[in-house]
Structures are given as C-alpha cells and as structure tokens.
Amino acid sequence: MRWELKSDRPIYTQLTEQIELMIFSGVYPLGSKLPSVRDMAQDAAVNPNTMQRALAKLEEDGLIITHRTSGRSITEDARMVEIAKIKLAQEQISEFLEKMQLLGFEQKEVLTIIDNMVKEMKN
C-alpha cells in the first residue's frame, strides 16, 4: 500500500490512521506479523521514531501486540478490530455531518444526497 502523508496534520497521526486502514482492509490480516519499525519507516519515508510513535498508539488501542523476541503482530481479536473499525466510521460520519450542517443542509437533504450517490455507485 502506498503511504499518503500530508503536511496539514501530525505525521504519526496519519501513519496511525493508514495502518488502521491496512488492518481493517485485510492488508495486515489478524494475527499477521508486521514488518520491523525500520522497514515500515523506510517504506513510508519517515523517521523511525515517528513510526514507533504510531505503532505505540495502535498498541495502546489494542490493535497491535508487541512480542519481546519476535516483533509486532496484529491482534487476533476480531471483536477488538471491529470495535475500532466502527469507532473510526463514526468519527468520519460525525465530521461529514458537521460539514454538511455548516453548509446549511438539513438531515433529509443529506440523506437524499447520500442515497443518490449510493445509487450512482451501483451503476
């Protein structure tokens, strides 16, 4: 997966989000071993300390497990991953709804726009 980092937000936050997406999408399946911090940092073109900070956050959230002798792996707890996935979806939806409200859209209008876009995507 290609790393897409922007200068508008902290890099470690963006790394955390992108690794979450890799876990949620199955790029890193449950129980799989992660590459080393150095390898991941090199791949993302970031400082290893920045990557370490992102991985520490994911470990704090329960998505990554550190093994003293064999590096890091993705949790095998599917429920934990599902909870984190739903939390991320709720955050994204909340941001979207706040923006729609700032644009002056009512709930019914937002739902109509979403419904139309879903129909377009199916075609």
PyMOL commands that set and color helices and strands:
alter all, ss='L'
color gray80, all
select helices_A, chain A and resi 11-24+37-44+48-60+78-102+107-122
alter helices_A, ss='H'
color red, helices_A
select strands_A, chain A and resi 64-67+71-74
alter strands_A, ss='S'
color yellow, strands_A
deselect
rebuild
show_as cartoon
